[in-house]
Amino acid sequence: MVLTRRVGADRETELGSKIELFVRLAALLAVGAATPSLREAVEQALAEGATPHEIVGVLVSVGPTIGLASLVASAPRLALVLGYDLENGLGDVTGRRPGEGRGPTGAG
């Protein structure tokens, strides 16, 4: 069944796994999903080769649809999931900027 299928679980979709994960992330951002839900979507997207820059691009792209208040509310949760150190600036808690030192795809 389509509504219960995991991304990439049984077959390639028309959109492709990475784009399907971006759409899923956009939907989660649109409904104001909690951080653990965003974390799962982001981890899956990174595993499919998405970069932190592309993931932030999903938030920017969905911004006009969800409105400024929702965008501002979602941004810190997404930043936290991506490893940004919200207390001390742009880098993550290890001092790296998101995507640095994590291999060619930005993951792990």
MARLUM-920607 format. One record per atom (N, C-alpha, C, O): atom name; x, y, z; residue in one letter; residue number from 1. Coordinates in pm, 1 decimal, decimal comma. Example, Ala and Ser with C-alpha at 12.3 -4.5 7.8 and 13.67 -1.06 7.14 Angstrom:
BEGIN
PT   atome          x          y          z   residu   num
PT       N     1319,0     -569,0      780,0        a     1
PT      CA     1230,0     -450,0      780,0        a     1
PT       C     1320,0     -330,0      780,0        a     1
PT       O     1423,6     -331,9      846,5        a     1
PT       N     1285,0     -225,0      708,0        s     2
PT      CA     1367,0     -106,0      714,0        s     2
PT       C     1290,0        3,0      787,0        s     2
PT       O     1340,9      113,8      803,9        s     2
This chain:
BEGIN
PT   atome          x          y          z   residu   num
PT       N       83,7     -117,6        0,0        m     1
PT      CA        0,0        0,0        0,0        m     1
PT       C       88,2      124,0        0,0        m     1
PT       O      187,0      129,2       73,3        m     1
PT       N       55,4      221,3      -78,8        v     2
PT      CA      134,9      342,1      -95,2        v     2
PT       C      146,7      420,2       34,8        v     2
PT       O      254,0      472,7       64,7        v     2
PT       N       40,9      429,1      112,1        l     3
PT      CA       42,4      513,9      230,8        l     3
PT       C      128,8      458,4      343,5        l     3
PT       O      164,5      532,7      434,9        l     3
PT       N      162,5      332,7      339,6        t     4
PT      CA      244,3      274,9      445,8        t     4
PT       C      383,3      235,5      398,5        t     4
PT       O      463,4      186,2      477,8        t     4
PT       N      413,3      255,9      271,9        r     5
PT      CA      540,7      215,0      214,7        r     5
PT       C      654,6      302,3      264,7        r     5
PT       O      641,2      424,4      272,6        r     5
PT       N      766,0      240,3      298,3        r     6
PT      CA      887,9      313,0      332,3        r     6
PT       C      957,6      352,2      203,0        r     6
PT       O      949,7      279,3      104,2        r     6
PT       N     1025,6      465,8      202,2        v     7
PT      CA     1096,6      510,3       83,3        v     7
PT       C     1199,8      405,5       44,5        v     7
PT       O     1280,0      361,8      127,0        v     7
PT       N     1196,5      366,3      -81,0        g     8
PT      CA     1293,5      270,6     -132,4        g     8
PT       C     1269,6      127,9      -88,5        g     8
PT       O     1352,0       41,0     -117,1        g     8
PT       N     1159,5      100,3      -20,0        a     9
PT      CA     1137,7      -31,5       37,4        a     9
PT       C     1107,5     -137,8      -67,3        a     9
PT       O     1155,5     -250,5      -55,1        a     9
PT       N     1029,6     -105,4     -169,5        d    10
PT      CA      991,0     -210,3     -261,8        d    10
PT       C     1024,5     -180,2     -407,3        d    10
PT       O     1043,4     -273,1     -485,8        d    10
PT       N     1032,2      -55,9     -444,4        r    11
PT      CA     1063,8      -22,2     -582,2        r    11
PT       C     1099,0      124,9     -591,1        r    11
PT       O     1069,5      203,3     -500,8        r    11
PT       N     1161,9      160,7     -700,2        e    12
PT      CA     1193,1      301,3     -727,7        e    12
PT       C     1063,6      373,8     -762,1        e    12
PT       O      980,3      320,4     -835,3        e    12
PT       N     1046,4      493,7     -710,5        t    13
PT      CA      927,7      572,1     -741,8        t    13
PT       C      954,1      656,5     -865,6        t    13
PT       O     1066,9      664,4     -914,3        t    13
PT       N      850,8      717,9     -914,5        e    14
PT      CA      865,6      806,9    -1030,3        e    14
PT       C      957,4      923,6     -996,7        e    14
PT       O     1031,1      971,7    -1082,8        e    14
PT       N      953,4      969,1     -872,8        l    15
PT      CA     1034,3     1083,8     -832,2        l    15
PT       C     1178,3     1046,9     -799,9        l    15
PT       O     1267,9     1130,2     -813,7        l    15
PT       N     1201,5      926,1     -758,1        g    16
PT      CA     1332,2      885,9     -708,2        g    16
PT       C     1334,2      900,9     -557,2        g    16
PT       O     1262,1      983,3     -501,1        g    16
PT       N     1416,5      821,5     -492,4        s    17
PT      CA     1417,9      816,6     -346,5        s    17
PT       C     1452,1      949,7     -281,4        s    17
PT       O     1387,6      990,1     -184,7        s    17
PT       N     1553,3     1018,0     -333,9        k    18
PT      CA     1597,4     1143,9     -272,1        k    18
PT       C     1487,8     1249,8     -280,8        k    18
PT       O     1458,9     1317,0     -181,8        k    18
PT       N     1427,4     1265,3     -397,1        i    19
PT      CA     1321,5     1365,4     -413,0        i    19
PT       C     1201,1     1327,9     -328,3        i    19
PT       O     1139,0     1414,8     -267,1        i    19
PT       N     1167,5     1199,7     -324,1        e    20
PT      CA     1055,6     1156,2     -239,9        e    20
PT       C     1081,3     1192,1      -93,3        e    20
PT       O      989,0     1231,7      -22,1        e    20
PT       N     1204,3     1178,7      -49,1        l    21
PT      CA     1238,7     1216,2       88,9        l    21
PT       C     1229,5     1367,1      108,8        l    21
PT       O     1189,7     1412,5      216,0        l    21
PT       N     1265,4     1445,2        7,8        f    22
PT      CA     1249,8     1590,5       16,7        f    22
PT       C     1102,5     1627,5       28,8        f    22
PT       O     1066,5     1716,0      106,5        f    22
PT       N     1018,0     1560,3      -47,4        v    23
PT      CA      874,7     1586,8      -40,2        v    23
PT       C      822,5     1550,4       98,5        v    23
PT       O      743,2     1624,5      156,6        v    23
PT       N      866,5     1437,8      151,1        r    24
PT      CA      826,1     1396,6      285,8        r    24
PT       C      871,0     1500,2      389,0        r    24
PT       O      793,6     1536,1      477,8        r    24
PT       N      994,9     1548,5      378,4        l    25
PT      CA     1045,3     1649,7      469,9        l    25
PT       C      962,7     1778,0      457,9        l    25
PT       O      928,3     1839,3      559,0        l    25
PT       N      931,1     1818,5      335,5        a    26
PT      CA      849,2     1938,6      315,6        a    26
PT       C      713,5     1924,0      383,1        a    26
PT       O      663,9     2018,7      444,2        a    26
PT       N      653,8     1806,8      372,4        a    27
PT      CA      524,4     1783,4      436,7        a    27
PT       C      537,5     1790,3      588,2        a    27
PT       O      451,2     1847,0      655,3        a    27
PT       N      643,7     1733,6      642,2        l    28
PT      CA      665,4     1739,6      787,2        l    28
PT       C      684,8     1883,4      833,5        l    28
PT       O      633,0     1922,8      938,0        l    28
PT       N      758,9     1961,5      756,1        l    29
PT      CA      777,9     2102,3      790,3        l    29
PT       C      645,5     2178,0      783,3        l    29
PT       O      618,9     2265,4      865,8        l    29
PT       N      563,6     2144,5      685,5        a    30
PT      CA      436,1     2213,5      666,2        a    30
PT       C      340,0     2190,2      782,5        a    30
PT       O      261,2     2278,3      817,1        a    30
PT       N      346,6     2072,9      841,9        v    31
PT      CA      254,5     2043,5      952,6        v    31
PT       C      316,8     2072,8     1089,0        v    31
PT       O      254,8     2046,5     1192,0        v    31
PT       N      438,2     2126,6     1090,6        g    32
PT      CA      502,8     2159,8     1217,9        g    32
PT       C      545,3     2038,4     1296,8        g    32
PT       O      532,4     2035,9     1419,2        g    32
PT       N      596,4     1936,5     1227,4        a    33
PT      CA      634,5     1811,1     1291,7        a    33
PT       C      741,2     1831,7     1399,1        a    33
PT       O      820,0     1926,1     1394,0        a    33
PT       N      741,2     1742,0     1494,6        a    34
PT      CA      837,4     1745,6     1604,5        a    34
PT       C      977,5     1710,0     1555,2        a    34
PT       O      994,3     1650,0     1449,0        a    34
PT       N     1076,1     1747,8     1633,2        t    35
PT      CA     1216,4     1725,9     1598,5        t    35
PT       C     1248,4     1579,9     1567,3        t    35
PT       O     1318,7     1554,8     1469,4        t    35
PT       N     1200,9     1481,6     1645,3        p    36
PT      CA     1234,4     1342,6     1611,5        p    36
PT       C     1185,8     1300,9     1471,4        p    36
PT       O     1253,4     1224,6     1402,4        p    36
PT       N     1070,6     1350,2     1430,8        s    37
PT      CA     1020,3     1319,3     1296,9        s    37
PT       C     1108,4     1383,2     1190,4        s    37
PT       O     1139,7     1320,6     1089,1        s    37
PT       N     1148,3     1507,9     1213,6        l    38
PT      CA     1238,8     1574,9     1120,1        l    38
PT       C     1372,3     1502,6     1114,9        l    38
PT       O     1430,5     1486,5     1007,6        l    38
PT       N     1421,4     1458,5     1231,3        r    39
PT      CA     1550,6     1388,9     1237,1        r    39
PT       C     1547,8     1262,7     1150,6        r    39
PT       O     1642,1     1236,7     1075,8        r    39
PT       N     1440,8     1185,0     1160,5        e    40
PT      CA     1431,4     1062,7     1081,6        e    40
PT       C     1432,3     1094,5      931,7        e    40
PT       O     1502,3     1029,0      854,4        e    40
PT       N     1355,2     1194,1      891,5        a    41
PT      CA     1349,3     1231,7      749,7        a    41
PT       C     1484,3     1282,2      700,5        a    41
PT       O     1526,9     1247,3      590,4        a    41
PT       N     1552,0     1363,8      780,8        v    42
PT      CA     1682,6     1417,9      742,2        v    42
PT       C     1786,0     1306,2      734,2        v    42
PT       O     1864,9     1302,7      639,7        v    42
PT       N     1787,2     1216,1      830,0        e    43
PT      CA     1883,1     1105,0      827,5        e    43
PT       C     1863,1     1018,2      703,9        e    43
PT       O     1960,1      974,8      641,9        e    43
PT       N     1737,8      993,1      668,3        q    44
PT      CA     1710,2      914,7      547,7        q    44
PT       C     1755,7      989,2      422,8        q    44
PT       O     1812,3      928,9      331,6        q    44
PT       N     1731,5     1119,8      418,1        a    45
PT      CA     1773,7     1199,2      302,3        a    45
PT       C     1926,2     1201,8      290,3        a    45
PT       O     1980,1     1187,7      180,5        a    45
PT       N     1995,2     1219,7      401,8        l    46
PT      CA     2141,6     1219,0      398,4        l    46
PT       C     2193,5     1083,5      351,6        l    46
PT       O     2291,0     1076,8      276,8        l    46
PT       N     2129,0      975,6      395,1        a    47
PT      CA     2169,1      841,5      353,3        a    47
PT       C     2149,2      820,2      202,9        a    47
PT       O     2218,3      738,6      141,9        a    47
PT       N     2055,3      893,2      143,8        e    48
PT      CA     2029,5      884,6       -0,4        e    48
PT       C     2118,0      980,6      -79,9        e    48
PT       O     2105,4      989,6     -202,0        e    48
PT       N     2207,7     1052,7      -11,0        g    49
PT      CA     2301,3     1139,5      -80,8        g    49
PT       C     2267,4     1287,0      -78,8        g    49
PT       O     2334,7     1366,5     -144,4        g    49
PT       N     2164,4     1325,2       -4,8        a    50
PT      CA     2131,0     1467,1        6,2        a    50
PT       C     2238,4     1539,6       86,4        a    50
PT       O     2303,3     1480,5      172,7        a    50
PT       N     2256,3     1666,8       57,4        t    51
PT      CA     2350,3     1748,3      133,1        t    51
PT       C     2271,9     1835,0      231,7        t    51
PT       O     2152,9     1859,5      211,7        t    51
PT       N     2337,8     1881,2      338,0        p    52
PT      CA     2269,7     1974,2      429,2        p    52
PT       C     2216,6     2097,1      356,2        p    52
PT       O     2109,9     2148,2      390,2        p    52
PT       N     2289,7     2144,2      257,0        h    53
PT      CA     2245,7     2260,1      179,0        h    53
PT       C     2113,2     2230,6      107,9        h    53
PT       O     2023,8     2315,2      106,0        h    53
PT       N     2100,4     2112,7       50,3        e    54
PT      CA     1975,5     2074,9      -16,2        e    54
PT       C     1861,1     2063,9       83,4        e    54
PT       O     1748,1     2102,2       53,2        e    54
PT       N     1890,0     2012,0      201,6        i    55
PT      CA     1786,3     1995,9      303,6        i    55
PT       C     1736,3     2132,5      349,9        i    55
PT       O     1615,8     2151,9      365,8        i    55
PT       N     1826,4     2226,1      371,5        v    56
PT      CA     1785,0     2362,1      405,1        v    56
PT       C     1706,1     2421,7      288,7        v    56
PT       O     1611,8     2498,0      309,8        v    56
PT       N     1744,5     2387,1      166,5        g    57
PT      CA     1671,5     2433,3       48,8        g    57
PT       C     1526,2     2388,6       48,7        g    57
PT       O     1440,0     2458,4       -4,7        g    57
PT       N     1498,1     2272,6      108,0        v    58
PT      CA     1359,6     2226,9      119,2        v    58
PT       C     1280,2     2324,5      205,9        v    58
PT       O     1167,9     2361,3      171,2        v    58
PT       N     1337,7     2366,1      317,8        l    59
PT      CA     1270,1     2461,9      405,9        l    59
PT       C     1248,3     2594,7      333,9        l    59
PT       O     1140,1     2652,8      342,2        l    59
PT       N     1349,0     2642,1      264,4        v    60
PT      CA     1337,5     2768,7      191,7        v    60
PT       C     1230,5     2757,1       83,0        v    60
PT       O     1152,3     2849,9       62,3        v    60
PT       N     1227,4     2643,5       13,9        s    61
PT      CA     1130,6     2623,6      -94,0        s    61
PT       C      987,3     2616,7      -43,8        s    61
PT       O      895,9     2666,8     -109,2        s    61
PT       N      967,5     2555,3       70,9        v    62
PT      CA      832,0     2539,3      124,0        v    62
PT       C      788,4     2663,8      201,4        v    62
PT       O      670,3     2677,9      233,2        v    62
PT       N      879,9     2752,5      231,5        g    63
PT      CA      851,1     2872,7      308,6        g    63
PT       C      733,4     2955,2      260,2        g    63
PT       O      646,2     2989,1      340,2        g    63
PT       N      727,6     2989,0      131,2        p    64
PT      CA      613,3     3068,7       84,7        p    64
PT       C      478,9     2998,2      102,6        p    64
PT       O      375,8     3064,2      115,1        p    64
PT       N      479,2     2867,4      104,0        t    65
PT      CA      355,5     2791,3      119,0        t    65
PT       C      312,4     2782,4      264,9        t    65
PT       O      193,9     2795,1      296,0        t    65
PT       N      409,3     2760,5      354,8        i    66
PT      CA      373,5     2742,9      496,1        i    66
PT       C      364,2     2875,2      570,8        i    66
PT       O      306,5     2880,7      679,4        i    66
PT       N      419,9     2981,5      514,4        g    67
PT      CA      414,7     3112,6      577,3        g    67
PT       C      535,8     3139,6      663,4        g    67
PT       O      604,3     3047,7      708,3        g    67
PT       N      560,7     3265,9      685,6        l    68
PT      CA      679,4     3308,6      758,6        l    68
PT       C      682,0     3257,1      902,2        l    68
PT       O      786,9     3214,5      950,5        l    68
PT       N      569,1     3260,3      970,1        a    69
PT      CA      566,2     3215,3     1110,2        a    69
PT       C      602,9     3068,2     1120,9        a    69
PT       O      679,6     3030,1     1209,4        a    69
PT       N      549,6     2985,1     1032,6        s    70
PT      CA      582,7     2842,5     1035,2        s    70
PT       C      727,1     2818,6      995,2        s    70
PT       O      793,8     2732,0     1051,9        s    70
PT       N      776,1     2894,7      898,1        l    71
PT      CA      915,6     2881,1      857,2        l    71
PT       C     1008,3     2913,3      973,4        l    71
PT       O     1103,6     2840,0      999,9        l    71
PT       N      980,0     3023,0     1042,3        v    72
PT      CA     1063,3     3063,9     1155,9        v    72
PT       C     1054,7     2961,3     1269,1        v    72
PT       O     1154,2     2936,7     1337,2        v    72
PT       N      938,4     2901,8     1289,7        a    73
PT      CA      922,9     2800,7     1394,3        a    73
PT       C      995,4     2671,2     1358,0        a    73
PT       O     1047,8     2603,3     1446,2        a    73
PT       N      999,0     2636,5     1229,8        s    74
PT      CA     1061,3     2510,9     1186,1        s    74
PT       C     1213,1     2520,5     1173,9        s    74
PT       O     1283,2     2421,1     1192,8        s    74
PT       N     1263,4     2637,8     1142,8        a    75
PT      CA     1406,4     2654,0     1115,7        a    75
PT       C     1496,4     2606,4     1229,9        a    75
PT       O     1592,8     2534,9     1202,5        a    75
PT       N     1470,8     2641,8     1356,3        p    76
PT      CA     1560,6     2594,7     1461,9        p    76
PT       C     1557,3     2443,2     1480,0        p    76
PT       O     1659,7     2382,3     1510,6        p    76
PT       N     1440,8     2382,4     1461,4        r    77
PT      CA     1432,3     2236,5     1475,0        r    77
PT       C     1512,8     2168,1     1364,8        r    77
PT       O     1584,4     2071,3     1390,3        r    77
PT       N     1500,6     2219,0     1242,4        l    78
PT      CA     1576,0     2162,0     1131,5        l    78
PT       C     1725,4     2186,1     1150,7        l    78
PT       O     1806,6     2097,5     1124,1        l    78
PT       N     1761,5     2305,0     1196,5        a    79
PT      CA     1902,8     2335,4     1221,1        a    79
PT       C     1961,8     2242,2     1326,9        a    79
PT       O     2074,3     2194,4     1312,4        a    79
PT       N     1886,7     2217,0     1431,5        l    80
PT      CA     1931,8     2126,3     1536,9        l    80
PT       C     1955,8     1986,8     1482,1        l    80
PT       O     2056,1     1923,1     1514,3        l    80
PT       N     1863,5     1939,3     1399,3        v    81
PT      CA     1875,9     1806,3     1338,5        v    81
PT       C     1999,7     1799,1     1249,3        v    81
PT       O     2066,3     1695,8     1243,4        v    81
PT       N     2030,5     1908,6     1180,1        l    82
PT      CA     2146,5     1911,6     1091,3        l    82
PT       C     2278,0     1930,7     1166,3        l    82
PT       O     2385,0     1924,8     1105,8        l    82
PT       N     2270,9     1953,4     1296,7        g    83
PT      CA     2392,0     1964,2     1376,3        g    83
PT       C     2441,2     2105,0     1399,3        g    83
PT       O     2552,5     2123,2     1448,6        g    83
PT       N     2363,0     2204,5     1365,7        y    84
PT      CA     2402,8     2341,4     1395,2        y    84
PT       C     2400,5     2363,1     1545,5        y    84
PT       O     2309,8     2316,2     1614,3        y    84
PT       N     2499,6     2433,7     1596,0        d    85
PT      CA     2504,1     2471,3     1737,0        d    85
PT       C     2430,8     2604,1     1749,4        d    85
PT       O     2487,5     2709,7     1721,5        d    85
PT       N     2306,5     2598,8     1790,7        l    86
PT      CA     2223,1     2718,8     1794,7        l    86
PT       C     2266,3     2817,5     1902,8        l    86
PT       O     2235,1     2936,3     1893,7        l    86
PT       N     2335,4     2771,5     2002,0        e    87
PT      CA     2378,6     2858,5     2111,3        e    87
PT       C     2504,0     2938,9     2076,2        e    87
PT       O     2521,1     3051,3     2123,4        e    87
PT       N     2592,2     2880,8     1992,5        n    88
PT      CA     2723,1     2941,8     1971,2        n    88
PT       C     2754,5     2981,7     1828,3        n    88
PT       O     2867,6     3021,5     1800,4        n    88
PT       N     2660,9     2972,7     1738,2        g    89
PT      CA     2688,9     3018,0     1602,4        g    89
PT       C     2662,4     2913,7     1497,2        g    89
PT       O     2584,6     2820,5     1517,6        g    89
PT       N     2729,0     2930,7     1382,8        l    90
PT      CA     2697,0     2852,6     1264,5        l    90
PT       C     2743,0     2708,6     1267,1        l    90
PT       O     2672,4     2621,8     1215,6        l    90
PT       N     2858,5     2679,2     1324,8        g    91
PT      CA     2910,8     2543,7     1321,0        g    91
PT       C     2830,1     2449,1     1406,4        g    91
PT       O     2747,2     2491,8     1486,8        g    91
PT       N     2854,6     2318,3     1388,7        d    92
PT      CA     2784,4     2222,7     1472,9        d    92
PT       C     2858,0     2209,7     1605,5        d    92
PT       O     2955,1     2281,4     1629,6        d    92
PT       N     2813,7     2120,7     1690,2        v    93
PT      CA     2869,9     2110,6     1824,7        v    93
PT       C     3015,3     2066,2     1825,1        v    93
PT       O     3082,6     2080,6     1927,1        v    93
PT       N     3066,8     2012,0     1713,3        t    94
PT      CA     3207,1     1974,4     1705,1        t    94
PT       C     3292,4     2087,7     1650,5        t    94
PT       O     3414,6     2075,3     1643,3        t    94
PT       N     3228,5     2199,7     1611,3        g    95
PT      CA     3302,2     2311,5     1554,9        g    95
PT       C     3305,3     2311,5     1403,8        g    95
PT       O     3350,7     2408,2     1342,6        g    95
PT       N     3256,5     2201,8     1341,4        r    96
PT      CA     3250,5     2196,8     1195,5        r    96
PT       C     3125,3     2268,7     1147,4        r    96
PT       O     3025,1     2276,6     1218,5        r    96
PT       N     3132,8     2319,8     1027,8        r    97
PT      CA     3011,2     2369,3      963,0        r    97
PT       C     2938,7     2246,1      909,1        r    97
PT       O     3003,2     2148,1      871,9        r    97
PT       N     2808,2     2249,9      904,6        p    98
PT      CA     2734,2     2134,8      852,3        p    98
PT       C     2784,7     2093,2      715,1        p    98
PT       O     2800,6     2176,5      625,9        p    98
PT       N     2809,8     1963,9      698,9        g    99
PT      CA     2857,5     1910,3      573,7        g    99
PT       C     3008,4     1896,6      565,7        g    99
PT       O     3058,1     1824,6      479,1        g    99
PT       N     3083,1     1963,2      652,9        e   100
PT      CA     3228,1     1953,9      650,7        e   100
PT       C     3273,9     1826,9      720,1        e   100
PT       O     3224,5     1792,5      827,5        e   100
PT       N     3368,2     1757,8      658,5        g   101
PT      CA     3427,4     1641,8      719,8        g   101
PT       C     3335,0     1522,4      730,0        g   101
PT       O     3355,2     1434,4      813,6        g   101
PT       N     3232,6     1519,2      644,5        r   102
PT      CA     3138,2     1409,1      650,4        r   102
PT       C     3136,4     1328,5      521,7        r   102
PT       O     3038,9     1258,7      494,1        r   102
PT       N     3239,4     1336,7      444,9        g   103
PT      CA     3243,2     1260,4      320,1        g   103
PT       C     3178,6     1337,4      206,1        g   103
PT       O     3127,4     1447,7      225,3        g   103
PT       N     3181,3     1278,5       88,0        p   104
PT      CA     3134,7     1349,0      -31,4        p   104
PT       C     2984,7     1377,0      -32,5        p   104
PT       O     2941,3     1469,8     -100,9        p   104
PT       N     2905,6     1301,8       39,2        t   105
PT      CA     2760,9     1323,4       36,0        t   105
PT       C     2712,6     1410,4      148,6        t   105
PT       O     2595,2     1447,4      151,3        t   105
PT       N     2800,0     1444,9      243,0        g   106
PT      CA     2757,3     1522,0      357,8        g   106
PT       C     2707,6     1434,2      471,1        g   106
PT       O     2673,2     1485,2      577,7        g   106
PT       N     2703,2     1303,0      450,4        a   107
PT      CA     2655,4     1210,7      554,2        a   107
PT       C     2772,7     1150,0      626,4        a   107
PT       O     2879,8     1129,0      569,4        a   107
PT       N     2750,2     1122,0      754,1        g   108
PT      CA     2841,6     1047,0      839,3        g   108
PT       C     2978,3     1076,6      823,4        g   108
PT       O     3062,5     1017,9      891,4        g   108
